[in-house]
Amino acid sequence: GPAGLAAAHAAIESGYRCTVLEKDDCVGGIARTINYKGYLFDIGGHRFFTKNREVNDFWHDILKDDFIRVNRLSRIYYNGKFFHYPLKPWNAFRGLGPIRSFHIFLSYLNSRIAPCKEENSFEEWVTNRFGKVLYRTFFKTYTEKVWGIPCSRIEAEWASQRIKGLSLFSAVKNALFQGRGNRIKTLIPQFHYPREGPGMLYQRLADKIREKGGRIEYNAEATAIHHEKKRVTEVSVVNPATGEASQVEGDYFLSSMPLTRLAERLVPSAPPDVLDSCSNLHYRAILVVNLVIEIKDLFPDNWIYAHSPEVRVGRLQNYKNWSRDMIKTEPERYTSIGMEYFCNEGDDLWNTRDDILISDAGEELKTLGLLPKGEHRIIDGFIVRMPYTYCIYELGYKKYLEIIKEGIRILSNLQPIGRAGMFKYNNMDHSILTGFLGVRNIQGGKFDLWNVNVEREYHEEASGDAD
């Protein structure tokens, strides 16, 4: 994925011999791009936006003229209506109506006068900034779709990390002044995107790594991490398809595999408290129903958030609106979309047959009013199932995370990097940065990778502009 390839690139550029072990048969991780019969599909949508100049320059250097600028249009579907997001006051007022809008205003005032004294949960954090009525209207249902647990059980840290700096006041201010001086990533009106999807970046990066002597081993699952005298010595690798086994030695190791899997695969075994903590940290999976529809324009948005509980879909991506080059086959006739469903690996939704998922997704398009009822324009589709997509910040998770971190920290030549690898809800730029800094640590640096996306210079509202 982004972190592992960034680390490999930085290592090669620094003169190290480097081997990348990739469990799958392609690069990119959850930021890959899939070419299906001439239609390019992202795994969800991946905005390229950063306040870190080094990462921004890195993206531009790899992609050059293929790094295009995209105008953002995204909306929320709620209660049979579409609401612009970021907020447009009159659109929201018309959609909610005067009575509901007045209740939201009173609720917001109440949250300012008598806020929750503690902000332990996502529910308390959002209520304090938007009021209880707006929280229930626009935050609760969607967030619980994503995480599969009540908002009262989600750490406030997740909200402060993902929507830091955003409040009802800042959202209205942004809408009225059209984002002038805006430094809140949630509200940015434009972003960059590779012309043929994020996989374009990571495939080029893989090519550069190989051109400079690096190895990328596909279908190479790390099944055991051997260590002695507080250093990792080698990794046992198995090809999931053939069962062929091998060993890979090294002086330094960076791991973007899920943190819990890393700890569970240490040989000799990690201490019992570390293994017990692994069983208390959970990842959320994503299932994407990708459809090809015979229609020129389905909806104008880049993506839509489906907040209403009457549909299971959480978010819809319209790839042609990210880049026209995402459709190679008759773009004036067809549209390709991705419908994202959040689930747990192995649950009923995960195990549902592909043909049923495609049929159900078509019905949900009609429920959302995006596909006329009675019309059958879906001509093709396929399913992508991605485990370990989101780290669940359930109340109390930090205690278990610290135990695992301490259990791994004793291994002096091993560094976890990336989103799944650190059990941290990083954006792509943060993940890439952990890869860069991990290599600098090998060179003698003293960077604490766990502070990426924590210290002020990494926050979304920090000063400085990627441009």
TORKOL-4160 file (C-alpha; in steps of 0.2 Angstrom, whole numbers, padded with zeros to 4 digits, m for minus):
467
<pt num="1" X="0000" Y="0000" Z="0000"/>
<pt num="2" X="0005" Y="0018" Z="0001"/>
<pt num="3" X="0016" Y="0017" Z="0016"/>
<pt num="4" X="0025" Y="0001" Z="0011"/>
<pt num="5" X="0029" Y="0008" Z="m0007"/>
<pt num="6" X="0034" Y="0025" Z="0000"/>
<pt num="7" X="0046" Y="0017" Z="0012"/>
<pt num="8" X="0053" Y="0006" Z="m0002"/>
<pt num="9" X="0056" Y="0021" Z="m0013"/>
<pt num="10" X="0064" Y="0031" Z="0001"/>
<pt num="11" X="0075" Y="0016" Z="0005"/>
<pt num="12" X="0081" Y="0013" Z="m0013"/>
<pt num="13" X="0084" Y="0032" Z="m0015"/>
<pt num="14" X="0095" Y="0031" Z="0001"/>
<pt num="15" X="0106" Y="0017" Z="m0007"/>
<pt num="16" X="0098" Y="0002" Z="0003"/>
<pt num="17" X="0094" Y="m0015" Z="m0005"/>
<pt num="18" X="0076" Y="m0017" Z="m0003"/>
<pt num="19" X="0062" Y="m0031" Z="m0004"/>
<pt num="20" X="0044" Y="m0028" Z="m0004"/>
<pt num="21" X="0033" Y="m0042" Z="0002"/>
<pt num="22" X="0015" Y="m0040" Z="m0005"/>
<pt num="23" X="0002" Y="m0052" Z="0000"/>
<pt num="24" X="m0009" Y="m0048" Z="m0015"/>
<pt num="25" X="m0006" Y="m0049" Z="m0034"/>
<pt num="26" X="m0005" Y="m0030" Z="m0036"/>
<pt num="27" X="0001" Y="m0015" Z="m0027"/>
<pt num="28" X="m0009" Y="m0001" Z="m0019"/>
<pt num="29" X="m0018" Y="m0009" Z="m0005"/>
<pt num="30" X="m0035" Y="m0001" Z="m0002"/>
<pt num="31" X="m0028" Y="0013" Z="m0014"/>
<pt num="32" X="m0027" Y="0002" Z="m0029"/>
<pt num="33" X="m0036" Y="0005" Z="m0045"/>
<pt num="34" X="m0045" Y="m0010" Z="m0054"/>
<pt num="35" X="m0046" Y="m0011" Z="m0072"/>
<pt num="36" X="m0062" Y="m0020" Z="m0077"/>
<pt num="37" X="m0066" Y="m0022" Z="m0095"/>
<pt num="38" X="m0060" Y="m0004" Z="m0099"/>
<pt num="39" X="m0068" Y="0004" Z="m0083"/>
<pt num="40" X="m0056" Y="0010" Z="m0069"/>
<pt num="41" X="m0063" Y="0008" Z="m0051"/>
<pt num="42" X="m0055" Y="0015" Z="m0036"/>
<pt num="43" X="m0058" Y="0006" Z="m0019"/>
<pt num="44" X="m0070" Y="0020" Z="m0013"/>
<pt num="45" X="m0064" Y="0037" Z="m0017"/>
<pt num="46" X="m0046" Y="0043" Z="m0013"/>
<pt num="47" X="m0044" Y="0062" Z="m0012"/>
<pt num="48" X="m0026" Y="0068" Z="m0014"/>
<pt num="49" X="m0024" Y="0083" Z="m0002"/>
<pt num="50" X="m0010" Y="0087" Z="0010"/>
<pt num="51" X="m0003" Y="0101" Z="0020"/>
<pt num="52" X="0014" Y="0092" Z="0020"/>
<pt num="53" X="0025" Y="0099" Z="0006"/>
<pt num="54" X="0037" Y="0084" Z="0005"/>
<pt num="55" X="0022" Y="0072" Z="0001"/>
<pt num="56" X="0014" Y="0085" Z="m0011"/>
<pt num="57" X="0031" Y="0086" Z="m0021"/>
<pt num="58" X="0032" Y="0067" Z="m0021"/>
<pt num="59" X="0015" Y="0065" Z="m0029"/>
<pt num="60" X="0019" Y="0078" Z="m0042"/>
<pt num="61" X="0036" Y="0071" Z="m0046"/>
<pt num="62" X="0029" Y="0054" Z="m0049"/>
<pt num="63" X="0013" Y="0059" Z="m0058"/>
<pt num="64" X="0018" Y="0075" Z="m0067"/>
<pt num="65" X="0004" Y="0080" Z="m0079"/>
<pt num="66" X="m0006" Y="0066" Z="m0075"/>
<pt num="67" X="m0010" Y="0073" Z="m0058"/>
<pt num="68" X="m0026" Y="0083" Z="m0061"/>
<pt num="69" X="m0036" Y="0095" Z="m0051"/>
<pt num="70" X="m0054" Y="0090" Z="m0047"/>
<pt num="71" X="m0068" Y="0101" Z="m0042"/>
<pt num="72" X="m0077" Y="0094" Z="m0027"/>
<pt num="73" X="m0096" Y="0091" Z="m0027"/>
<pt num="74" X="m0103" Y="0079" Z="m0013"/>
<pt num="75" X="m0120" Y="0078" Z="m0005"/>
<pt num="76" X="m0129" Y="0069" Z="0009"/>
<pt num="77" X="m0144" Y="0059" Z="0006"/>
<pt num="78" X="m0156" Y="0060" Z="0021"/>
<pt num="79" X="m0175" Y="0058" Z="0023"/>
<pt num="80" X="m0178" Y="0058" Z="0004"/>
<pt num="81" X="m0168" Y="0074" Z="0000"/>
<pt num="82" X="m0150" Y="0078" Z="m0005"/>
<pt num="83" X="m0140" Y="0091" Z="0005"/>
<pt num="84" X="m0124" Y="0099" Z="m0001"/>
<pt num="85" X="m0109" Y="0095" Z="0009"/>
<pt num="86" X="m0100" Y="0106" Z="0013"/>
<pt num="87" X="m0115" Y="0115" Z="0020"/>
<pt num="88" X="m0124" Y="0128" Z="0009"/>
<pt num="89" X="m0136" Y="0136" Z="0022"/>
<pt num="90" X="m0151" Y="0139" Z="0010"/>
<pt num="91" X="m0150" Y="0122" Z="0003"/>
<pt num="92" X="m0150" Y="0115" Z="0021"/>
<pt num="93" X="m0164" Y="0126" Z="0026"/>
<pt num="94" X="m0175" Y="0121" Z="0012"/>
<pt num="95" X="m0172" Y="0103" Z="0014"/>
<pt num="96" X="m0175" Y="0103" Z="0033"/>
<pt num="97" X="m0189" Y="0115" Z="0033"/>
<pt num="98" X="m0191" Y="0130" Z="0045"/>
<pt num="99" X="m0197" Y="0120" Z="0060"/>
<pt num="100" X="m0183" Y="0107" Z="0060"/>
<pt num="101" X="m0170" Y="0121" Z="0056"/>
<pt num="102" X="m0176" Y="0131" Z="0071"/>
<pt num="103" X="m0175" Y="0115" Z="0082"/>
<pt num="104" X="m0157" Y="0113" Z="0076"/>
<pt num="105" X="m0153" Y="0131" Z="0081"/>
<pt num="106" X="m0160" Y="0129" Z="0098"/>
<pt num="107" X="m0151" Y="0113" Z="0101"/>
<pt num="108" X="m0135" Y="0121" Z="0095"/>
<pt num="109" X="m0137" Y="0135" Z="0108"/>
<pt num="110" X="m0141" Y="0123" Z="0122"/>
<pt num="111" X="m0125" Y="0113" Z="0118"/>
<pt num="112" X="m0115" Y="0130" Z="0120"/>
<pt num="113" X="m0124" Y="0135" Z="0136"/>
<pt num="114" X="m0124" Y="0117" Z="0144"/>
<pt num="115" X="m0111" Y="0106" Z="0135"/>
<pt num="116" X="m0107" Y="0088" Z="0140"/>
<pt num="117" X="m0094" Y="0090" Z="0154"/>
<pt num="118" X="m0084" Y="0075" Z="0147"/>
<pt num="119" X="m0080" Y="0071" Z="0129"/>
<pt num="120" X="m0076" Y="0053" Z="0130"/>
<pt num="121" X="m0087" Y="0047" Z="0115"/>
<pt num="122" X="m0090" Y="0052" Z="0097"/>
<pt num="123" X="m0108" Y="0056" Z="0102"/>
<pt num="124" X="m0102" Y="0068" Z="0116"/>
<pt num="125" X="m0089" Y="0077" Z="0105"/>
<pt num="126" X="m0101" Y="0080" Z="0090"/>
<pt num="127" X="m0115" Y="0085" Z="0101"/>
<pt num="128" X="m0105" Y="0098" Z="0110"/>
<pt num="129" X="m0100" Y="0106" Z="0093"/>
<pt num="130" X="m0117" Y="0104" Z="0083"/>
<pt num="131" X="m0130" Y="0101" Z="0095"/>
<pt num="132" X="m0140" Y="0085" Z="0098"/>
<pt num="133" X="m0153" Y="0088" Z="0084"/>
<pt num="134" X="m0140" Y="0090" Z="0071"/>
<pt num="135" X="m0130" Y="0076" Z="0078"/>
<pt num="136" X="m0145" Y="0064" Z="0076"/>
<pt num="137" X="m0149" Y="0071" Z="0059"/>
<pt num="138" X="m0132" Y="0071" Z="0050"/>
<pt num="139" X="m0120" Y="0061" Z="0060"/>
<pt num="140" X="m0127" Y="0046" Z="0070"/>
<pt num="141" X="m0134" Y="0035" Z="0056"/>
<pt num="142" X="m0119" Y="0036" Z="0044"/>
<pt num="143" X="m0106" Y="0034" Z="0057"/>
<pt num="144" X="m0114" Y="0019" Z="0064"/>
<pt num="145" X="m0115" Y="0012" Z="0047"/>
<pt num="146" X="m0097" Y="0014" Z="0045"/>
<pt num="147" X="m0092" Y="0007" Z="0062"/>
<pt num="148" X="m0105" Y="m0006" Z="0066"/>
<pt num="149" X="m0106" Y="0000" Z="0084"/>
<pt num="150" X="m0116" Y="0014" Z="0093"/>
<pt num="151" X="m0108" Y="0031" Z="0092"/>
<pt num="152" X="m0108" Y="0031" Z="0111"/>
<pt num="153" X="m0095" Y="0017" Z="0110"/>
<pt num="154" X="m0083" Y="0026" Z="0098"/>
<pt num="155" X="m0069" Y="0036" Z="0105"/>
<pt num="156" X="m0070" Y="0055" Z="0104"/>
<pt num="157" X="m0052" Y="0054" Z="0097"/>
<pt num="158" X="m0059" Y="0048" Z="0081"/>
<pt num="159" X="m0070" Y="0064" Z="0078"/>
<pt num="160" X="m0056" Y="0076" Z="0084"/>
<pt num="161" X="m0044" Y="0067" Z="0072"/>
<pt num="162" X="m0055" Y="0066" Z="0057"/>
<pt num="163" X="m0065" Y="0083" Z="0058"/>
<pt num="164" X="m0054" Y="0093" Z="0069"/>
<pt num="165" X="m0058" Y="0111" Z="0068"/>
<pt num="166" X="m0075" Y="0109" Z="0061"/>
<pt num="167" X="m0090" Y="0116" Z="0070"/>
<pt num="168" X="m0107" Y="0122" Z="0065"/>
<pt num="169" X="m0100" Y="0140" Z="0066"/>
<pt num="170" X="m0085" Y="0136" Z="0055"/>
<pt num="171" X="m0096" Y="0126" Z="0043"/>
<pt num="172" X="m0108" Y="0141" Z="0041"/>
<pt num="173" X="m0093" Y="0153" Z="0040"/>
<pt num="174" X="m0086" Y="0142" Z="0026"/>
<pt num="175" X="m0102" Y="0142" Z="0016"/>
<pt num="176" X="m0105" Y="0161" Z="0018"/>
<pt num="177" X="m0087" Y="0166" Z="0013"/>
<pt num="178" X="m0085" Y="0151" Z="0000"/>
<pt num="179" X="m0070" Y="0144" Z="0009"/>
<pt num="180" X="m0059" Y="0159" Z="0008"/>
<pt num="181" X="m0044" Y="0156" Z="0020"/>
<pt num="182" X="m0051" Y="0139" Z="0023"/>
<pt num="183" X="m0039" Y="0127" Z="0032"/>
<pt num="184" X="m0051" Y="0113" Z="0036"/>
<pt num="185" X="m0048" Y="0098" Z="0025"/>
<pt num="186" X="m0066" Y="0092" Z="0028"/>
<pt num="187" X="m0072" Y="0107" Z="0018"/>
<pt num="188" X="m0059" Y="0109" Z="0004"/>
<pt num="189" X="m0068" Y="0113" Z="m0013"/>
<pt num="190" X="m0054" Y="0105" Z="m0024"/>
<pt num="191" X="m0042" Y="0091" Z="m0023"/>
<pt num="192" X="m0030" Y="0082" Z="m0034"/>
<pt num="193" X="m0032" Y="0065" Z="m0042"/>
<pt num="194" X="m0022" Y="0054" Z="m0053"/>
<pt num="195" X="m0029" Y="0054" Z="m0071"/>
<pt num="196" X="m0032" Y="0035" Z="m0071"/>
<pt num="197" X="m0035" Y="0033" Z="m0052"/>
<pt num="198" X="m0024" Y="0031" Z="m0037"/>
<pt num="199" X="m0017" Y="0015" Z="m0043"/>
<pt num="200" X="m0008" Y="0025" Z="m0057"/>
<pt num="201" X="0003" Y="0032" Z="m0044"/>
<pt num="202" X="0007" Y="0016" Z="m0035"/>
<pt num="203" X="0010" Y="0006" Z="m0051"/>
<pt num="204" X="0023" Y="0020" Z="m0057"/>
<pt num="205" X="0030" Y="0019" Z="m0039"/>
<pt num="206" X="0032" Y="0000" Z="m0040"/>
<pt num="207" X="0040" Y="0002" Z="m0057"/>
<pt num="208" X="0053" Y="0015" Z="m0051"/>
<pt num="209" X="0057" Y="0003" Z="m0036"/>
<pt num="210" X="0061" Y="m0011" Z="m0048"/>
<pt num="211" X="0070" Y="0000" Z="m0061"/>
<pt num="212" X="0082" Y="0005" Z="m0047"/>
<pt num="213" X="0086" Y="m0013" Z="m0041"/>
<pt num="214" X="0072" Y="m0016" Z="m0028"/>
<pt num="215" X="0062" Y="m0032" Z="m0027"/>
<pt num="216" X="0043" Y="m0033" Z="m0026"/>
<pt num="217" X="0037" Y="m0051" Z="m0022"/>
<pt num="218" X="0018" Y="m0053" Z="m0026"/>
<pt num="219" X="0007" Y="m0066" Z="m0018"/>
<pt num="220" X="0020" Y="m0066" Z="m0003"/>
<pt num="221" X="0011" Y="m0067" Z="0014"/>
<pt num="222" X="0022" Y="m0064" Z="0029"/>
<pt num="223" X="0016" Y="m0079" Z="0040"/>
<pt num="224" X="0030" Y="m0078" Z="0054"/>
<pt num="225" X="0041" Y="m0064" Z="0060"/>
<pt num="226" X="0056" Y="m0073" Z="0068"/>
<pt num="227" X="0067" Y="m0063" Z="0081"/>
<pt num="228" X="0080" Y="m0066" Z="0093"/>
<pt num="229" X="0090" Y="m0054" Z="0105"/>
<pt num="230" X="0077" Y="m0041" Z="0102"/>
<pt num="231" X="0080" Y="m0040" Z="0083"/>
<pt num="232" X="0070" Y="m0047" Z="0069"/>
<pt num="233" X="0081" Y="m0059" Z="0059"/>
<pt num="234" X="0069" Y="m0066" Z="0045"/>
<pt num="235" X="0052" Y="m0067" Z="0039"/>
<pt num="236" X="0043" Y="m0083" Z="0033"/>
<pt num="237" X="0033" Y="m0081" Z="0017"/>
<pt num="238" X="0020" Y="m0091" Z="0010"/>
<pt num="239" X="0012" Y="m0090" Z="m0007"/>
<pt num="240" X="m0007" Y="m0091" Z="m0003"/>
<pt num="241" X="m0011" Y="m0098" Z="m0020"/>
<pt num="242" X="0002" Y="m0112" Z="m0022"/>
<pt num="243" X="0008" Y="m0114" Z="m0004"/>
<pt num="244" X="0026" Y="m0112" Z="m0009"/>
<pt num="245" X="0036" Y="m0106" Z="0006"/>
<pt num="246" X="0052" Y="m0096" Z="0008"/>
<pt num="247" X="0062" Y="m0086" Z="0020"/>
<pt num="248" X="0067" Y="m0067" Z="0018"/>
<pt num="249" X="0081" Y="m0060" Z="0028"/>
<pt num="250" X="0085" Y="m0042" Z="0032"/>
<pt num="251" X="0094" Y="m0030" Z="0043"/>
<pt num="252" X="0079" Y="m0018" Z="0045"/>
<pt num="253" X="0060" Y="m0021" Z="0043"/>
<pt num="254" X="0045" Y="m0010" Z="0041"/>
<pt num="255" X="0028" Y="m0018" Z="0042"/>
<pt num="256" X="0012" Y="m0011" Z="0035"/>
<pt num="257" X="0002" Y="m0027" Z="0038"/>
<pt num="258" X="m0012" Y="m0026" Z="0051"/>
<pt num="259" X="m0004" Y="m0022" Z="0068"/>
<pt num="260" X="m0013" Y="m0036" Z="0077"/>
<pt num="261" X="m0008" Y="m0049" Z="0063"/>
<pt num="262" X="0010" Y="m0043" Z="0065"/>
<pt num="263" X="0010" Y="m0046" Z="0084"/>
<pt num="264" X="0001" Y="m0063" Z="0083"/>
<pt num="265" X="0014" Y="m0069" Z="0070"/>
<pt num="266" X="0030" Y="m0066" Z="0080"/>
<pt num="267" X="0041" Y="m0081" Z="0083"/>
<pt num="268" X="0044" Y="m0084" Z="0098"/>
<pt num="269" X="0027" Y="m0079" Z="0102"/>
<pt num="270" X="0023" Y="m0062" Z="0110"/>
<pt num="271" X="0018" Y="m0061" Z="0129"/>
<pt num="272" X="0001" Y="m0066" Z="0133"/>
<pt num="273" X="m0005" Y="m0049" Z="0137"/>
<pt num="274" X="0000" Y="m0043" Z="0120"/>
<pt num="275" X="m0010" Y="m0058" Z="0112"/>
<pt num="276" X="m0025" Y="m0054" Z="0123"/>
<pt num="277" X="m0024" Y="m0036" Z="0118"/>
<pt num="278" X="m0024" Y="m0041" Z="0099"/>
<pt num="279" X="m0041" Y="m0050" Z="0102"/>
<pt num="280" X="m0048" Y="m0033" Z="0109"/>
<pt num="281" X="m0043" Y="m0022" Z="0094"/>
<pt num="282" X="m0054" Y="m0024" Z="0078"/>
<pt num="283" X="m0054" Y="m0018" Z="0060"/>
<pt num="284" X="m0069" Y="m0014" Z="0050"/>
<pt num="285" X="m0070" Y="m0021" Z="0032"/>
<pt num="286" X="m0077" Y="m0013" Z="0016"/>
<pt num="287" X="m0087" Y="m0022" Z="0002"/>
<pt num="288" X="m0089" Y="m0012" Z="m0014"/>
<pt num="289" X="m0102" Y="m0016" Z="m0027"/>
<pt num="290" X="m0095" Y="m0009" Z="m0043"/>
<pt num="291" X="m0108" Y="m0006" Z="m0057"/>
<pt num="292" X="m0107" Y="m0002" Z="m0076"/>
<pt num="293" X="m0123" Y="0007" Z="m0080"/>
<pt num="294" X="m0130" Y="0012" Z="m0097"/>
<pt num="295" X="m0133" Y="0030" Z="m0094"/>
<pt num="296" X="m0123" Y="0046" Z="m0099"/>
<pt num="297" X="m0124" Y="0055" Z="m0082"/>
<pt num="298" X="m0131" Y="0046" Z="m0066"/>
<pt num="299" X="m0128" Y="0060" Z="m0054"/>
<pt num="300" X="m0116" Y="0075" Z="m0054"/>
<pt num="301" X="m0107" Y="0072" Z="m0038"/>
<pt num="302" X="m0090" Y="0064" Z="m0035"/>
<pt num="303" X="m0098" Y="0055" Z="m0021"/>
<pt num="304" X="m0114" Y="0054" Z="m0010"/>
<pt num="305" X="m0116" Y="0050" Z="0008"/>
<pt num="306" X="m0131" Y="0039" Z="0011"/>
<pt num="307" X="m0136" Y="0044" Z="0029"/>
<pt num="308" X="m0154" Y="0037" Z="0028"/>
<pt num="309" X="m0156" Y="0020" Z="0037"/>
<pt num="310" X="m0168" Y="0013" Z="0023"/>
<pt num="311" X="m0153" Y="0009" Z="0013"/>
<pt num="312" X="m0138" Y="m0001" Z="0018"/>
<pt num="313" X="m0126" Y="0007" Z="0006"/>
<pt num="314" X="m0115" Y="0020" Z="0015"/>
<pt num="315" X="m0107" Y="0030" Z="0001"/>
<pt num="316" X="m0108" Y="0030" Z="m0018"/>
<pt num="317" X="m0093" Y="0035" Z="m0030"/>
<pt num="318" X="m0096" Y="0041" Z="m0047"/>
<pt num="319" X="m0079" Y="0038" Z="m0055"/>
<pt num="320" X="m0082" Y="0048" Z="m0071"/>
<pt num="321" X="m0084" Y="0063" Z="m0061"/>
<pt num="322" X="m0067" Y="0061" Z="m0053"/>
<pt num="323" X="m0059" Y="0059" Z="m0070"/>
<pt num="324" X="m0066" Y="0056" Z="m0087"/>
<pt num="325" X="m0051" Y="0044" Z="m0090"/>
<pt num="326" X="m0059" Y="0032" Z="m0078"/>
<pt num="327" X="m0070" Y="0026" Z="m0092"/>
<pt num="328" X="m0061" Y="0020" Z="m0107"/>
<pt num="329" X="m0076" Y="0012" Z="m0116"/>
<pt num="330" X="m0089" Y="0024" Z="m0123"/>
<pt num="331" X="m0089" Y="0037" Z="m0109"/>
<pt num="332" X="m0103" Y="0046" Z="m0117"/>
<pt num="333" X="m0114" Y="0031" Z="m0115"/>
<pt num="334" X="m0109" Y="0023" Z="m0099"/>
<pt num="335" X="m0106" Y="0027" Z="m0081"/>
<pt num="336" X="m0096" Y="0017" Z="m0068"/>
<pt num="337" X="m0100" Y="0019" Z="m0050"/>
<pt num="338" X="m0095" Y="0011" Z="m0034"/>
<pt num="339" X="m0107" Y="0008" Z="m0019"/>
<pt num="340" X="m0098" Y="0006" Z="m0003"/>
<pt num="341" X="m0105" Y="m0006" Z="0011"/>
<pt num="342" X="m0096" Y="m0007" Z="0028"/>
<pt num="343" X="m0096" Y="m0024" Z="0036"/>
<pt num="344" X="m0086" Y="m0036" Z="0046"/>
<pt num="345" X="m0075" Y="m0049" Z="0037"/>
<pt num="346" X="m0085" Y="m0065" Z="0038"/>
<pt num="347" X="m0102" Y="m0058" Z="0042"/>
<pt num="348" X="m0118" Y="m0060" Z="0033"/>
<pt num="349" X="m0116" Y="m0046" Z="0021"/>
<pt num="350" X="m0098" Y="m0051" Z="0017"/>
<pt num="351" X="m0103" Y="m0069" Z="0013"/>
<pt num="352" X="m0118" Y="m0064" Z="0002"/>
<pt num="353" X="m0117" Y="m0070" Z="m0016"/>
<pt num="354" X="m0111" Y="m0058" Z="m0029"/>
<pt num="355" X="m0126" Y="m0058" Z="m0040"/>
<pt num="356" X="m0137" Y="m0055" Z="m0025"/>
<pt num="357" X="m0127" Y="m0040" Z="m0020"/>
<pt num="358" X="m0127" Y="m0033" Z="m0037"/>
<pt num="359" X="m0146" Y="m0035" Z="m0038"/>
<pt num="360" X="m0149" Y="m0027" Z="m0021"/>
<pt num="361" X="m0137" Y="m0012" Z="m0025"/>
<pt num="362" X="m0148" Y="m0009" Z="m0041"/>
<pt num="363" X="m0164" Y="m0008" Z="m0030"/>
<pt num="364" X="m0155" Y="0004" Z="m0018"/>
<pt num="365" X="m0151" Y="0015" Z="m0032"/>
<pt num="366" X="m0169" Y="0016" Z="m0036"/>
<pt num="367" X="m0174" Y="0019" Z="m0018"/>
<pt num="368" X="m0161" Y="0034" Z="m0018"/>
<pt num="369" X="m0170" Y="0041" Z="m0033"/>
<pt num="370" X="m0154" Y="0039" Z="m0044"/>
<pt num="371" X="m0160" Y="0026" Z="m0056"/>
<pt num="372" X="m0178" Y="0027" Z="m0063"/>
<pt num="373" X="m0189" Y="0013" Z="m0056"/>
<pt num="374" X="m0193" Y="0000" Z="m0069"/>
<pt num="375" X="m0178" Y="0003" Z="m0079"/>
<pt num="376" X="m0164" Y="m0010" Z="m0080"/>
<pt num="377" X="m0149" Y="m0001" Z="m0086"/>
<pt num="378" X="m0136" Y="m0010" Z="m0075"/>
<pt num="379" X="m0126" Y="m0020" Z="m0089"/>
<pt num="380" X="m0112" Y="m0027" Z="m0078"/>
<pt num="381" X="m0104" Y="m0027" Z="m0061"/>
<pt num="382" X="m0092" Y="m0035" Z="m0049"/>
<pt num="383" X="m0088" Y="m0035" Z="m0030"/>
<pt num="384" X="m0072" Y="m0030" Z="m0021"/>
<pt num="385" X="m0070" Y="m0036" Z="m0003"/>
<pt num="386" X="m0057" Y="m0027" Z="0007"/>
<pt num="387" X="m0053" Y="m0033" Z="0025"/>
<pt num="388" X="m0043" Y="m0022" Z="0038"/>
<pt num="389" X="m0050" Y="m0006" Z="0030"/>
<pt num="390" X="m0054" Y="0004" Z="0045"/>
<pt num="391" X="m0047" Y="0004" Z="0063"/>
<pt num="392" X="m0061" Y="0004" Z="0075"/>
<pt num="393" X="m0058" Y="0017" Z="0089"/>
<pt num="394" X="m0069" Y="0008" Z="0102"/>
<pt num="395" X="m0070" Y="0015" Z="0119"/>
<pt num="396" X="m0055" Y="0008" Z="0129"/>
<pt num="397" X="m0045" Y="0003" Z="0113"/>
<pt num="398" X="m0030" Y="0014" Z="0118"/>
<pt num="399" X="m0026" Y="0003" Z="0133"/>
<pt num="400" X="m0024" Y="m0012" Z="0121"/>
<pt num="401" X="m0015" Y="m0003" Z="0108"/>
<pt num="402" X="m0002" Y="0003" Z="0120"/>
<pt num="403" X="0001" Y="m0014" Z="0126"/>
<pt num="404" X="0004" Y="m0020" Z="0108"/>
<pt num="405" X="0015" Y="m0006" Z="0104"/>
<pt num="406" X="0026" Y="m0009" Z="0120"/>
<pt num="407" X="0027" Y="m0028" Z="0115"/>
<pt num="408" X="0033" Y="m0023" Z="0097"/>
<pt num="409" X="0044" Y="m0009" Z="0102"/>
<pt num="410" X="0057" Y="m0020" Z="0110"/>
<pt num="411" X="0062" Y="m0026" Z="0093"/>
<pt num="412" X="0074" Y="m0013" Z="0088"/>
<pt num="413" X="0074" Y="m0015" Z="0070"/>
<pt num="414" X="0056" Y="m0016" Z="0067"/>
<pt num="415" X="0044" Y="m0002" Z="0064"/>
<pt num="416" X="0025" Y="m0002" Z="0060"/>
<pt num="417" X="0020" Y="0010" Z="0047"/>
<pt num="418" X="0003" Y="0015" Z="0038"/>
<pt num="419" X="m0015" Y="0014" Z="0043"/>
<pt num="420" X="m0018" Y="m0004" Z="0046"/>
<pt num="421" X="0000" Y="m0006" Z="0052"/>
<pt num="422" X="m0001" Y="0006" Z="0066"/>
<pt num="423" X="m0020" Y="0004" Z="0069"/>
<pt num="424" X="m0022" Y="0022" Z="0066"/>
<pt num="425" X="m0034" Y="0031" Z="0055"/>
<pt num="426" X="m0021" Y="0039" Z="0044"/>
<pt num="427" X="m0025" Y="0048" Z="0027"/>
<pt num="428" X="m0014" Y="0043" Z="0012"/>
<pt num="429" X="m0002" Y="0057" Z="0015"/>
<pt num="430" X="0000" Y="0052" Z="0033"/>
<pt num="431" X="0004" Y="0034" Z="0029"/>
<pt num="432" X="0016" Y="0040" Z="0016"/>
<pt num="433" X="0025" Y="0051" Z="0028"/>
<pt num="434" X="0027" Y="0036" Z="0041"/>
<pt num="435" X="0036" Y="0027" Z="0027"/>
<pt num="436" X="0048" Y="0041" Z="0023"/>
<pt num="437" X="0051" Y="0044" Z="0042"/>
<pt num="438" X="0053" Y="0025" Z="0045"/>
<pt num="439" X="0068" Y="0025" Z="0033"/>
<pt num="440" X="0076" Y="0041" Z="0041"/>
<pt num="441" X="0075" Y="0032" Z="0057"/>
<pt num="442" X="0085" Y="0018" Z="0050"/>
<pt num="443" X="0098" Y="0031" Z="0045"/>
<pt num="444" X="0099" Y="0037" Z="0063"/>
<pt num="445" X="0084" Y="0048" Z="0064"/>
<pt num="446" X="0073" Y="0049" Z="0080"/>
<pt num="447" X="0056" Y="0052" Z="0073"/>
<pt num="448" X="0041" Y="0045" Z="0083"/>
<pt num="449" X="0030" Y="0038" Z="0069"/>
<pt num="450" X="0015" Y="0037" Z="0081"/>
<pt num="451" X="0015" Y="0057" Z="0082"/>
<pt num="452" X="0012" Y="0058" Z="0063"/>
<pt num="453" X="m0006" Y="0065" Z="0062"/>
<pt num="454" X="m0005" Y="0070" Z="0081"/>
<pt num="455" X="0007" Y="0084" Z="0082"/>
<pt num="456" X="0001" Y="0101" Z="0076"/>
<pt num="457" X="0011" Y="0102" Z="0060"/>
<pt num="458" X="0001" Y="0086" Z="0053"/>
<pt num="459" X="m0016" Y="0092" Z="0058"/>
<pt num="460" X="m0029" Y="0096" Z="0044"/>
<pt num="461" X="m0031" Y="0114" Z="0050"/>
<pt num="462" X="m0012" Y="0118" Z="0052"/>
<pt num="463" X="m0005" Y="0133" Z="0042"/>
<pt num="464" X="0003" Y="0131" Z="0026"/>
<pt num="465" X="m0004" Y="0126" Z="0009"/>
<pt num="466" X="0000" Y="0111" Z="m0002"/>
<pt num="467" X="0001" Y="0122" Z="m0017"/>
